[in-house]
């Protein structure tokens, strides 16, 4: 990325690009790069076009002519960093500092002074993971009981919220998906400058980012995407004049645009000009020229469009306020009456009165905003953790989402809101009678991101990878003689040929799979008497395949109380169930103790009931919300009485597929971490694969390899469940991206191949009567499967998606399926032991 060759635009190419921009036509990368060279009359025309786009966006946002800023304090939590950026004076070495980090009391002293002067934002700036480079940082954290800089940052953010009321904005650098999950509850917004997509500036000796692991463009782009997946209002931007080419600069803006469109989370884009600093490796490099800055701002405005909020730091522009306003900015960023700009300490903030006057002289009104932009303040729930909402709403004008300038921050408890139960709590019954209220949730057009960007991410199988007749014959021989060997890379061609099998070859494959099944587990068809309990369907993650999730305000939304969950468990026990399976939406109002409380409530009511509960997504989200490692969180659940967990939320364990399917769900590596940790703690799990949407056989094979690898390490999987995609009400199908579920051939081949590829590792292969129907289930039992799953008693997730096979089966009905397949049946426990009579 960012390796496009430089070209010299002509006056004619600049005129053509200006003409296209002026008439609202999309620009390609070459046209955008040409506009960066506009000067004189051409630059004036570019600024006019950009300004009109900005003005249209402000009118649409309901604040015409308003330019914003945030009144903040700058909290340099630590100036140590593991990176070595050649232009940075913020990062330093331990012996030049009185301590590795600011103490908590020092943090609060800065925040209190800011609150006293009317500031509303606490901007935490710090180096990337200094404890990984500097022993002094590691020792400081250890002495105070913190595992990492991010743990300390989280604690300080909570302290600022509770003791001063200032709103934290966190700039800790590169963060993983899991780390963003952990920090989201303590900060309304976060940020990280992309800076550039020019990989050579990072990889080549002498480059400004050489020797800085966190400045690799691919890593920083992943952070932008992960922030969108987690739903964090996020600030990013580019740094110009550090040696990038024009084409590379444009490439960075296009990368930002893609993330902005896909997730809608980039609340502002900063266009910052390089200013050389003494005592740095780049002290002799010339500053970025201000007309170059103006042209870049204008091009960014044209490319990003009217809805983008674009900022230029006012202390770096040498008084050229009017030039930058003409170029299309609509925000001046954070300005502090209390603290200096610690990143650019040689360039003081302008006085607010001066900033207001210079803004007014250009025809605009200066208004204060919060650290989180108005659009996200007004949207609320999906973007802001419920524990932050009281702090934000206390300072925000509900009509505009801007700051109430006269408001003064006051410390408030950082705590969960009161639980509210109710809604359509009879959905588990009425879904089979009256169905769902609407075929899609109310925010269908916004919650899933830009569908065109999603469609661009769908990967297709490489032609010719399915193998020919020779590979098919070899695959069938290997399936009969050594089926698990098909999982190895050496036999990939044969395995892929088998996934493409049809006609007589498919019949032969299913026959072999059934022979392997008979040798592995015998002829018994097993089932468990259980009950599904979905305790809430409120969820804002935005999984694009899911028709179950609802907004809190949607007609089909519900939350069950602890008593209602326990009542259903008791009803199930009375009806002969030995297991309850619990899963719910990722409800932002679910209290930290909620998951363990559910388990305790069931065990208190029905001590003998096996609790099979909480997907890896629920576990990792709850652990992040609690601010503890997954291992500790699982330990708490086990102490509460959790027995096993479902291995759902796996979908396809390939992030190229997951980020198309799920938007914000946990990455494949996080899924593996959760189930592996559970197994290590003695909590076994099922394993699953949902197929037939935007996937292909190569990804099925890779998924099964991941499961086999986990099983080899832990031995904790009890079964594998193949889950055909139910398309009818799935958003990604309604948007025209996913196919309408797997074909009948694919159902047969996936179940048969699961039996063969997992042979010797996972003995039990389950087929889903909910998704396949009774006749389809009989056929899978003849092709390698040995288990029917459970009676369920209620099933809402597949039914909301449009499955037509009902929500429950009696024992007699499950036994009749086994009989139709010509097989004996046996009732089992969750772990495949013999069930009570």
N, C-alpha and C positions, 0 to 999 in steps of 0.2 A: 504494500500500500504506500501511497505517497511517492512513488518512484517514476511518475510521468516525466517525460523529457520536456525541457523548457523550450518554448518557441517565442519568437518575437512577433507580436501582433502588428499589423499595419493600421494606418488611419482608417482604411476602408473596413477592416474587421472590427475595429472599435465602433465605427458608425453603425455597422450592421447589428452588433450586439446591443447597442443603445436603442436602436429602433425596435428590436424584439422586446427588450425590457420595457420600453415605454408603452407598448401595446399589450403587455401582460402575457407574452408568450414565454414558455419555459426556456431557460438557457442551458446549454450543455457546458461541460467543463472548460472547453477551449474559449467559448464566448465569455464565460465568467472571468477567466484568466485575462482575456483581452481587456475587460473593463477595469481591471486593477491598474492598468497603465494610463487610464484616462486622466488628462490634465487640461487646464485652461477651460475653454468652453465645453469640451466633452465632459470634464469633471463636473462642471456646474449642472449640466443636463443630467448626469448620473445622480447627483445629489437631489435634484428636483424629483426624479422618478422615485428614488428611495424614500424621500420625505413624504410623498403622496401615499406610498404603500403603508408607511408607519401611521400616517394620519387616519387612513381608512381603518386600520386595526384598532386604534384608540377609540374611534367612533363606535365600532362594533362592540368593543369592550365596555362601552358606556361611560368613558372618561375622556371625551375629546379634548385635545390640547393639554393633557396632563402628563408631565414628566415626573417620575418618582425617584425617591431615594430612601435609604433606611438609616435611621439614627442608631448608631451601634457603639459598642466598646470592642476592642480588639484584645483577645486573650491569647497570648503566645504560650500555650501550655508547655511546650518544650521546643527548643531550638536545635535539638539534636535530630539527626536524620541519617538513614542508612544510604541515601543517594548522594551523588557528587555532581550536582548541576553546576555548570561552569560560569553561570551568571548570577548565582544566588548569594546574597549576604545574610539572609535570614538564618540559614543553617550554619552552625558553627561547631566547635569542638568542646569537650567537657571542661578543659582547664580554663576556658574563657568565660565560663558561667558560674554563678554562685552555687547553683544546684542543677541537676539534670532536668528537673521539672519544677514548675510552680507548685507550691503547696496548695492544698485545698483552701486554706484561709486566704492565701494571696489571690486565688481565683475569685473568691467571693468578695474580697475587698475591691477588686476592679469592677465586678458586676454591680456592687452596691453603689459605687461612685457613679456608674453609668445610670443606674435607676434613679438616683437623686437628681440627675441632670436631664431626665426625660428620655434616655435611650431605651430602646425596646429590644434590641438584638445584642446577643453575646456571640461574637464571631470567634470560634475556637480555631486557631491555626497552629499547626504542629508539623514536625517532620514525620516522614514515613518510618514506622517501626524502628525507632532508634535502638531499642534493646537488642536487635539482631546484629548491630554493628558495635555498639559502645557498651562495655562492661559496666560503666558508671550508671547507665540507664537501667540495665538489668538489676543491678544491686539496689538502686533507689526503689524500683517497683517491688522487689522481693521484701525489702525492709518494711514496706507498708501493706503487704498482703495482696498485691495486684498481679495477676498473671500476665498482663500485657498493657501496653500503652492504651489500647482501645478500651480495656476494662476500666482504667483510670479515667479516661475521657468520659465514659458513660456515667461513672459515679459523679464526676464534676458537673456534668450537664444536669443530672437530677438535682444536685445541690443548688445550682443556679436557679432552676425552676422553682424549687420549694422555698428558697430563702430570699430570692430577689424578684422573681416573676419575669426576668428577662427571658427571651426566647432564644435558645441555642441554635446557631448555625454551625455545622461541623465540617471542617476541612482537613480530615486526617490523611488524605492521599488515597492510595489504592485500597479498595475494600472488596472483599468477596461477597457473594450473595448472602451467605450466612451472617457475615459481619454487618451488612446493611440491615438485615433483619433484626439484629441485636440493637442497633443504634436508632432505628426508626422510632421506637417508642419514646425516645428522650429528646428528639429534635424535630421541629416542624420542617426543616430543610437541611440539605447537605450540599456539598459541592466538591468538584475536582476539575481543574482545567485540563482539557484534552491537550492543549498547547499546539500540537502538530501531529500529523500522520506520517511525517517523513521519517521512515525507519532508519535511513542512513545517518540522520542526526543523532541517533541513539547507538547505532551499531559500529560506526566508523571511528577510529581513534581521532581525537581532536574535535569531535562533534560536541555540541553543548550538553548532550545527555549521555555521553559515553561514560560507562561505569555506574550508571544509575538504573538498577533493575526495575524500578517502578515507573520509569519514563518510556518503556517500550510501548509504542503506539497500540499494538494489538492488546496489550494488557489494559491500557486506559480505555480503549473502546469497549472492552468487555465490562468494565466498571459502569460505563454509561448504560449499557444494556441491562446489567444486573440491577442498577438503580431503578430503571423502568419496570423491570419484572417485580421488584419489591414494592413499587408504588411510592417512591420517595420524590417529593418535589426537589429538583436537582438543578444546580448551577454548574455550567461548564463554559468553555470558551477557548479561544486561540490566542497564542502569543506570536506576534509578528516581528520580523526583523532579526531572527536568531539564526539565519542562514538558510531558511527554507526558500524554495523556488515558488514562483507565482502558482504554478500548477499544483504544488504540494499544499499551498495555502488554501486554494479552492477545494482540493480533495478533503481537507479537514472540515470545511464548512458543509460539504455534501455529506460527510459522515455524521456530523451533528444533525443535519436535517433528517437523515434516515432514522436515527434513534428517536428524534422528536416526533416524527410521524408515526412510528411504530408503537410508541408507548405513551406519548403525550405528557411526559414528566419533566421535560427540560423547561424550567420556569424562566430561565434567563440565559442569554449567551453573552459572554464578555469578549469584546475585541480589545486586546491590550497590546500596547506598543512597547517593544523592548527599549529600556533605558540602561545604558552602560553604568556600572558601579565600580568604584575603586576597590582594590584588593580582591578582584575576581579574575578568573582566567580570561574573561571576555571584556575586560576593562577598556581595551583599545578598539573594540568594535563600534562602528557608528550607530547612534540611536536611529530607530525607525523614524522615517520622515513623516511629518504630520499629514501631508497631503496623501501619502501612501496609506496612513491610518484611515483617513476619511474615505478614500476609495474602497478600502477593505470593509469598513463598516457599511457603506452603501451596497456593495456587492453581497455582503451577508444579509442585509435587509431584503434585497431583491430575491435571493435564493431561499431564505427562510420564511418570507412572507409576512402578512400583516399581523398574524397572531403571535409571532415571536416577540419576546421582550429582549431588547438588545442594549447593552451597557458599555460605556467607556469610562474608565476611572478618571475622575475630574482632576486629580492631583498629578496626572502624567501627561497632560495635554498642553502645557505651557500657555494656559489662558485662552485656548482656541475653543471656547464653549460654543459659539455660534456655528463654527465649522462642523463640529460633531453633531449638533442638533440638526443642521441641514442634511447631514449624511444619513439620518434615520434612527439615531438612538432614541429611546424613550425612558431611559433610567440612568442615574448617575452612580448607582451602587451604594455601598455603605460609606457613611461619613461620620466621623467621631468627633465630638467636642471634648473628649476625655483622653483618648489614647492615640499615639501616632500610628501610622501605617508601618507596622514592623517589617513588612516585606520591602517597602520602599521608604525607609526612614528619612532619607534626604529630601523627600518631596512631601511637604505637609498638606493635610486636607485643606480645602478652601473653607472659609467661614460660611455657615449656612445662610446668613443674610446675603453674602456676596453671591452664593450659588443661586439663591432665589432670584436675585436681581438680574444676574446674567441670563438665567432661564427666561425670565419675564421679558427681557429686552429682545429675545428671539421670538416672542409671541406665545410662550407657553406658561403654564402654571405649575409650580413645584409643589408636590404633595408627598407626604410621608407615607411609606408602606411598611409592612412588617417584613421580617426575614423571609416569610413564605408569601408568595405573590397572591393578589386578590382572587384570581380564578380558583386557586386551591383552597383558600380560606372559605369561599362560598360553597365549594363542593363538599368540604368537610370530610366525612367518614372514610371514603376510599383512600384519601391521602394523608389524613392526620389521625394518629393513634388517639383513642378515646381519652387516655390519660393526659393528652396535651390540649384537648379541645377547650377546657376551661381557661387555660393560660392564654390561648390564642384569642378566644372570643372576648375575653376581658379587655383586649387592646384593639379590637377590630371594629370597624363600622359595618354592621350587618348588611347595609344596603349596598356598599361598594366593595367591601373586603379590604379597603385601605386602612391604615392606622387611624385611630382617633388621636389626633395630635396632642390633645390636652390630657389624655389618659396617662397615668403613671403606673409602672409595673409594681405589683405587690406579690410577694411569695404566696404560693398556693400549694396545697398537698398534691403530689403527683400520685394519683390513685385511680383505681378503676371506678367507672360509674356504677350506679345501682343496676342490678340485673333486672331486665324486663322480659317476662315470659309471655307466651301466647302466640297469636297469629293462627295460621291454618294448621293447628296441631292434629287435625284428623286427616291430613293429607295421605297418610299411609293407608287409609281405608278408602277415601273418596277418589284417590287417583284412579282406581279401577271402576269407579261409578260415573263421576262427573268429569274426571280428567283434570288437566291443568287449566288455569284461568286464561292464559295467553300462551302462544307458541314460543315466546321468547321474553326475556326479562326487559324491564323498562329502559335500561341504559345500553341496549344492544349496539347502538351506533357509535358508542364512545368507549365502553369499558374494555373492548378487545383490541384497541389500537387501529391503525390504518390497515384495512384489509388488503389493499394493493401491496403494501410493504410486506405483509405476512405472506401473500402469495409468492412474492419474489424469493422467499427463503425456502420454499419447498424443494427438496432434493429429489432427483430422479435416478433410477438405477442406471449404471453404466451399461450401454448396449453390449450384448455378447457375454455378460458375466454369468448367465444362467447355465452355461455348459451345453454340450451337444449330446448326441446319443451315447457316445463312448463314456462320457462322464456320468450319464444317467445309469448306464449298465454297471459301471464301477460303483456308483453310489448304492444301488440295490444290493450288490454283492457285499459291500461293506456293512450295510444295514443289517444283513442277515448274520454276518460273521462277527463283527466288532462295532456295534452301532455308535458307541460313544466316541470312537475315533473320528467320526464325521465332524465332530466339533473342532478338531485341530486345524490350524491353518494349512497344513499339508494336503488336506482333503477338502478344501473350501470349494473347489470347482464341482466336486461330486455332491457336496451338500446343497449348493445352489441349484444344481440340476434336479435334485430331488424336490426342492421347493417349487420347481416349475412342473413337476410331474402331473400328468393328466391321463385320462382313459385307462387302459390296462396297466400302465406303469403306476398310476396312482392307486389302483386296486391292489396291486402287488405290494406297494409301499405300506398301505394300511394293513394288509394281511401280515406283513413282517412285523409291523409295530404291535399288532395284537398278539403275535407269538411272543414277542419280547415282554409284553405286559404280563402274559400268562406265566412266563418263567420268573418274572420279578415279584409279582404280588398275588398270583393265583387268579381264580375266576370270580371271587366275590366282588360285587359292586357295592361300595360303601357309601354311606350318607350319615349326616349328623342331624339330630333334631335341635334346631337352633332358632333364634329370632334376631333379625336385624333391627337395630334401633338407631335411627338417624335423629340425633338430639337437637340439631339445628341445620337449616339450609341457608342461613345468612352467610354470604361470602362475597368478598370483593377481589379475590385473586385474579379473576378474569380468565380461567381456563377456557380455551376456545372450543373444546369438545364437550363441555359440561352443560347440560340442560337442567341440572339439579339446583345449582346455586341461584340465590335470589338476593336482591337488595332488601334491606330492612323494611322499606316502604312498599315492596311488591305484594300483590294480593296473596300469593302462595307462600310467602315467608313465614317461618315459625321458629320458635325456641321452646324446648321442653324444660320444665323445672326438674330438680333432682327427684322430687316425689313422683313426677310423671314417668321419668326414666325407670325408677325403682318399681313402680306399679307394673310397667310393661315387662320388666324382668321377672317379677313375681308371677304374672299371668303366664309367661312362657314356661317357668318351672312347673306350674300346676298342669300345664298342657303336655309335660314330658320333656321339655327342652333341657339340655345339659350345657348349652352355650348361648351367650348373647354376643352379637357382633356389633360394635358401636363405631360409627363414623359420622362426622358432621362437616359442615362448611367451616372455612377458616373465618370465624366470626370475630371481628375486632373487639366486640364487647364481651367475649368469653374471658372470665377472670383467670388470673394466673393459676389459681388453685382449682379451677373448674374441672379439669380433666381428672385429677386425683379425687376430687369430691364425687364425681360420677361413679368412679370405681368403688369408693367407700360406701356410697349409698346402695349400690347393688349388693355388695358383700354383706352389708348390715341386714338387708332385707332377705337375701337368699344366699347364705354362706357357701352353699355347695355349687353355686353357678360358676362356670368357667367364663371369665371375662376376656374376650378376644377383641381388642379395642385399639383404635387410633392409628391412622396411617402414618408413614414416615413424614409426610407433609405436616400433619397435625403436631407430631412430636417435635420436629425441628422448629416450627413456628412458636410453639409454646415454650420451648427451651430458650429461644431467642428473646421472647417477650419477658421471661423471667430473668434473663441475663445470666444464665448458667449453661455449662456444657451439656451436650446431649446425654452423655453418660450419667451425669448427676440427675438430670431430669427423668431419665428412664429408671434410675434407682428409686426416685421418689414414687413413681408410678408402681413399681414392683412392691414397694413397701405398703402402698395403698391396697394392693391385692390384684394388680394386673397380672394375667397369666400368659397370654400370647398377644402378638400384634398381627394385623393383616398386612401383607406385603403389597398393598395397593399403592396408588400414586406413582407406580413405576412407568405405566404407559409403555413407551419404548425408551430404553436406557441408552439413548444417543441424543446428545444435546442439540444436534442439528434438527432432529424431529421434535424434541421436547419444546424448544422455543417457538416452534410453529404451533404446536398443539396447545401449549399451556400458558404462554406469556409469563406468568409469575411463579410457577411451581418450582420446587427445589430441583437443582441440577442433578444429573445422574450420579455424580460423585457423592453428593450429600445423601441421596437415597441409599447408596451402598454403605456410607458411614453409619447411618441410623440402624439399618437392619443388622449390619455386622456388630455394632456395639450392643444391640439388643441380644444377639446370639451369645456374645461373650458374657453377658450378664445372666445367661440362662433363660432368656425370654425368646422362645422360638417364634417363627413367623411362617406365613405362606409366602409364595412368590407368584407374580402375575405378569402378563403381557397383554396390552390392548392393541389390537392390530386391525388393519383394514381401513385406514383413513388417509394419511399422507406419507405412508411408510412403504417399504419394499423389502423383499426377502433378504437382501444383504444386511439390512438392519435387524431383521428377526434373528438371523444367525448371530450377529454381534451381541444382541440382547441376551440370548441364551448362553453365550460364552461368559458374559458378566455374571449371570446367575450361577453358572457352574464354578466360576472362580470364587465367589463368596462361599458356596457350599463346600468347596475343597478346603477353605480356610476355617470355616466355623461349624459346618454340619448342622446348621440351625433351621433350614427350610423343611417344613413338613410336607408341602405339596407344591405343585405348579398348577396355576389356573390360567387357561387361555381365555381371553375376553374379547369376543368379536365386537367391533365398534358398532354402536347403535346410532344411526345417523339422523333419524327423522327430525328431531328438534335440536340437534347439535348446532351451535352457532357456526362452527367452521364449515359445516355442510350447507347451512342456509346461506352462507356468504359465497358459496360456489367454489370452495377451495378443496375440501375433502371429498373423496368418493363415497358412494352410498353404502359403506360397510364392505366387509369381505364377501367374495363370491363363495358359493357352496364348495367349489374345488379348494379354495384357500382355507376354508374351515377344516376340511378333511386333512389337508396337507399339514397345517400348523399343529393340529393335535397329534397327528402321527409322528411328525418330526420332533415334537417336544418329548414324546416317549423315547425316541431313539437317541436324540442328542443328549438327554439328561440321564440316560441309562447308567445305573451304578452310582448315581449321585442323588437324584430325587426320584423316589419310587412311585409316588402317588401323583397321577395326572388327572386333573379334575376338568369336567366340562360343565358349562353353565346353562342349565335349563332355562334360566331367565332370558338369556340372549338367543339361545338356539331353538327353543321350543322342545316339546317332548319327542317329536319324530327326529329332529336334528340331534338330540342328545343320544337317542338309541344308536344312530349311525356312528357317533363319536365313540360310543362304548365298543363298537365293532372295529375300531381303528386305533386302539392303543390306550384308551382311557379306562380308569377303574373307579372313579369317584364322581358322585353327583352333587357334591356340595351339601347344602342344607335345605331344610324345610322353609327357612327364612321367616315365615309368618307375616312379614311385611317387607316390601322391597320398593323403595321410592326412587332410587337413583336411575335405574334403567327404565323404569316406567315413565319418569319425567322426560327421558330422552326419546321415548316413543316405542319402547319395546311392547309387543302385543301378547306377551306370554304370561301375564298375570304376576301377582305379587307373592303367592304362597303355594306350597304343595304340601299335602298331607303325607304321612309315612306311606299310606297305602298307594298314593299316586306315584311316589318315588319307587316303591317296590315294583309297581306295574311297569315302569320304564325299564328296570333291570330285567324283568321277566320277558318283556318284548324283545330285549337283546339276547334272550336265551341264556341268562346268567343268574346265579344265586345272588342274594343280597345280604348285607350285614350292617346293622346300626353301629356307629363308631363314636368315639370321643373326638375332640378337636385335634388331639395328637395321634389319632388313628388307633387308639386302644379300643377294647370292647366297652360299649356303653352300658349303663345300668338298664335293667329291664323296665 
